[in-house]
Amino acid sequence: MSHPHEYLLKEYAIAIERLVPLTPEPIIEEAKKLYETLAADENASERQIRQALIYIGKKEYPYSKAYEALCAGDEETRLQAAALQKIDAEIVGKMKPALDSGVHLTDYANSKLFEKDLTSEERYRVEQAILEAHDVIGKQCDDRARERAETYEKLVADARAEQEKMQALIDGLRAMAERDPKWASEIIGKADQFEEGWSIVERDPSLEEIQKEIENWTAVFEEAEDEIPEV
């Protein structure tokens, strides 16, 4: 019998496989154990699974941000170069007009041109080359991070500090719900949305977006106070 939330558990399993290189092994092991516990429990709720994803996402966030800062600068260029080396010249020739116009290989592979320009067999070869190149680039970045361990650890510390600042802002936003029952559910909903961004299957929360949300609600409350007639 399948789990009632099998689709979400599949997302969880895929996300574990995609945790960035150099994520500490204890975090990976904890993620796997949580997954196994939830998958074995047919009564595990969707909320429990999402909370587990957020819990692991918060722990992984500093490492994913450090990895991105250390490796992402030229990753697309290196990925494309590595993939093209694995593709037959004839297929590369068919893609050349699009690539020469500045379209990145991965974007091209997700476009309608991809299906128009190439046969199904050729598309398969390109997709496989991209997957293999991802593995190569991932290892290169892993090696680069190891070689620059001091830089990497500083990036982790910086990312963790920013994460703590964002969490404090999210908590502050949620506390604003107490100022007026009229807006409480909307404010809490927005705070929950930011909180869910920590999940390893969601987009990370943004410091700027959280700050903007707080500014907007501050303006709403100030405007409401100005409208109160003086006695």
C-alpha positions as CSV (number, residue, x, y, z in Angstrom):
1,M,0.0,0.0,0.0
2,S,1.4,3.4,-1.0
3,H,1.8,6.2,1.5
4,P,-1.0,8.8,1.4
5,H,1.6,11.5,0.9
6,E,3.8,9.5,-1.4
7,Y,4.3,12.4,-3.9
8,L,5.8,14.6,-1.1
9,L,8.0,11.8,0.1
10,K,9.3,11.3,-3.4
11,E,10.3,15.0,-3.4
12,Y,12.0,14.5,-0.1
13,A,14.0,11.5,-1.4
14,I,15.1,13.4,-4.5
15,A,16.0,16.5,-2.4
16,I,18.3,14.3,-0.2
17,E,20.2,13.1,-3.3
18,R,20.6,16.7,-4.3
19,L,22.0,18.1,-1.1
20,V,25.1,20.0,-2.0
21,P,28.6,18.4,-1.8
22,L,30.3,19.0,1.6
23,T,27.0,19.0,3.4
24,P,28.1,17.5,6.7
25,E,27.4,13.8,6.9
26,P,25.4,14.0,10.2
27,I,22.9,16.3,8.4
28,I,22.6,13.9,5.5
29,E,22.1,10.9,7.8
30,E,19.5,12.7,9.9
31,A,17.6,13.6,6.7
32,K,17.6,10.0,5.6
33,K,16.5,8.7,9.0
34,L,13.7,11.3,9.1
35,Y,12.6,10.2,5.6
36,E,12.6,6.5,6.6
37,T,10.6,7.2,9.7
38,L,8.0,9.2,7.8
39,A,7.8,6.8,4.9
40,A,7.2,3.9,7.3
41,D,4.4,5.7,9.1
42,E,1.1,5.7,7.1
43,N,-0.3,8.1,9.6
44,A,2.4,10.7,9.1
45,S,0.7,13.9,8.0
46,E,1.6,16.3,5.2
47,R,2.4,18.9,7.8
48,Q,4.8,16.5,9.6
49,I,6.6,15.8,6.3
50,R,6.8,19.5,5.4
51,Q,8.1,20.3,8.9
52,A,10.8,17.7,8.4
53,L,11.8,19.3,5.1
54,I,12.0,22.7,6.7
55,Y,14.0,21.3,9.6
56,I,16.6,19.7,7.3
57,G,16.6,22.7,5.0
58,K,17.5,25.1,7.8
59,K,20.5,22.9,8.7
60,E,21.6,22.6,5.1
61,Y,21.1,26.3,4.1
62,P,24.5,27.7,5.2
63,Y,26.3,24.9,3.3
64,S,24.3,25.3,0.2
65,K,24.8,29.1,0.2
66,A,28.6,28.7,0.8
67,Y,28.8,26.1,-2.0
68,E,26.9,28.4,-4.3
69,A,29.1,31.4,-3.5
70,L,32.3,29.4,-4.0
71,C,31.3,27.5,-7.1
72,A,28.4,29.1,-9.0
73,G,30.2,32.1,-10.5
74,D,31.4,30.2,-13.6
75,E,29.4,27.0,-13.2
76,E,27.1,27.5,-16.2
77,T,30.1,28.2,-18.5
78,R,32.0,25.1,-17.3
79,L,28.9,22.9,-17.4
80,Q,28.2,23.8,-21.0
81,A,31.8,23.3,-22.0
82,A,31.9,19.9,-20.2
83,A,28.6,18.8,-21.8
84,L,29.6,19.8,-25.3
85,Q,32.7,17.7,-25.1
86,K,30.5,14.7,-24.7
87,I,28.2,15.4,-27.6
88,D,28.8,14.3,-31.3
89,A,30.0,17.2,-33.5
90,E,27.0,16.6,-35.8
91,I,24.6,17.3,-33.0
92,V,26.6,20.3,-31.8
93,G,26.4,21.7,-35.3
94,K,22.6,21.6,-35.2
95,M,22.6,23.4,-31.9
96,K,25.3,25.9,-32.9
97,P,23.0,28.7,-34.1
98,A,21.1,28.8,-30.8
99,L,24.2,28.5,-28.7
100,D,26.1,31.1,-30.7
101,S,23.2,33.6,-30.1
102,G,23.9,33.3,-26.4
103,V,21.4,30.7,-25.3
104,H,22.8,28.5,-22.6
105,L,22.8,24.7,-23.3
106,T,20.5,23.9,-20.4
107,D,18.0,26.6,-21.4
108,Y,18.1,25.3,-25.0
109,A,17.4,21.8,-23.7
110,N,14.2,23.1,-22.1
111,S,13.1,25.1,-25.1
112,K,10.8,24.2,-28.0
113,L,13.7,24.6,-30.4
114,F,15.3,21.6,-28.7
115,E,12.4,19.3,-30.0
116,K,12.3,21.1,-33.3
117,D,16.1,20.9,-34.1
118,L,16.9,17.4,-32.8
119,T,15.6,13.9,-33.1
120,S,14.5,12.0,-30.0
121,E,17.8,10.0,-30.0
122,E,19.8,13.2,-30.3
123,R,17.9,14.9,-27.5
124,Y,18.5,11.9,-25.3
125,R,22.3,12.1,-26.0
126,V,22.3,15.8,-25.1
127,E,20.3,15.2,-21.9
128,Q,22.7,12.5,-20.9
129,A,25.7,14.7,-21.6
130,I,24.3,17.4,-19.4
131,L,23.7,15.0,-16.6
132,E,27.2,13.6,-16.8
133,A,28.6,17.2,-17.0
134,H,26.7,18.0,-13.8
135,D,28.5,15.2,-12.0
136,V,31.9,16.4,-13.3
137,I,31.2,20.0,-12.3
138,G,29.9,18.9,-8.9
139,K,33.1,17.0,-8.2
140,Q,35.3,19.9,-9.5
141,C,33.4,22.2,-7.1
142,D,33.7,19.8,-4.3
143,D,37.5,19.6,-4.9
144,R,37.7,23.4,-5.1
145,A,35.9,23.8,-1.8
146,R,38.2,21.3,-0.1
147,E,41.2,23.1,-1.5
148,R,39.9,26.4,-0.2
149,A,38.6,25.0,3.2
150,E,39.3,28.3,5.1
151,T,37.3,30.3,2.5
152,Y,34.5,27.7,2.5
153,E,34.2,27.7,6.3
154,K,34.0,31.5,6.3
155,L,31.3,31.4,3.7
156,V,29.4,28.9,5.8
157,A,29.7,31.2,8.8
158,D,28.5,34.2,6.8
159,A,25.5,32.3,5.4
160,R,24.6,31.1,8.9
161,A,24.7,34.7,10.2
162,E,22.4,35.9,7.4
163,Q,20.1,32.9,8.1
164,E,19.8,33.9,11.7
165,K,19.0,37.4,10.7
166,M,16.3,36.3,8.3
167,Q,14.8,34.0,11.0
168,A,14.7,36.8,13.4
169,L,12.9,39.0,10.9
170,I,10.4,36.2,10.1
171,D,9.7,35.9,13.9
172,G,9.3,39.6,14.1
173,L,6.8,39.6,11.2
174,R,4.8,36.9,12.8
175,A,4.7,38.9,16.1
176,M,3.2,41.8,14.1
177,A,0.0,39.7,13.8
178,E,-0.7,40.5,17.4
179,R,-1.1,44.2,16.6
180,D,-4.5,43.8,14.9
181,P,-6.8,40.8,14.6
182,K,-8.0,42.2,11.3
183,W,-4.7,41.4,9.6
184,A,-3.5,38.6,11.8
185,S,-4.3,35.6,9.5
186,E,-2.7,37.4,6.5
187,I,0.5,38.3,8.4
188,I,0.8,34.8,9.8
189,G,0.2,33.3,6.4
190,K,3.1,35.4,4.9
191,A,5.4,34.5,7.8
192,D,4.6,30.8,7.3
193,Q,5.3,31.2,3.6
194,F,8.8,32.6,4.4
195,E,9.3,29.8,7.0
196,E,8.5,27.2,4.4
197,G,11.2,28.7,2.2
198,W,13.7,26.9,4.4
199,S,12.5,23.6,3.1
200,I,14.9,21.7,0.9
201,V,12.2,21.4,-1.8
202,E,11.3,25.1,-1.9
203,R,13.0,28.4,-2.9
204,D,15.1,29.9,-0.1
205,P,13.7,32.9,1.7
206,S,15.1,36.3,0.7
207,L,16.3,38.9,3.2
208,E,15.1,41.7,0.9
209,E,11.7,40.1,0.5
210,I,11.2,39.7,4.3
211,Q,12.4,43.2,5.0
212,K,10.0,44.6,2.3
213,E,7.1,42.6,3.8
214,I,7.8,44.1,7.3
215,E,8.1,47.6,5.8
216,N,4.7,47.1,4.0
217,W,2.9,46.0,7.2
218,T,4.6,48.8,9.2
219,A,3.2,51.3,6.7
220,V,-0.3,49.6,7.0
221,F,-0.3,50.0,10.8
222,E,1.0,53.5,10.7
223,E,-1.7,54.5,8.2
224,A,-4.4,52.9,10.3
225,E,-3.2,54.8,13.4
226,D,-3.3,58.1,11.5
227,E,-6.9,57.4,10.6
228,I,-7.9,57.1,14.2
229,P,-9.8,60.4,15.0
230,E,-8.5,62.4,17.9
231,V,-10.8,62.7,20.9
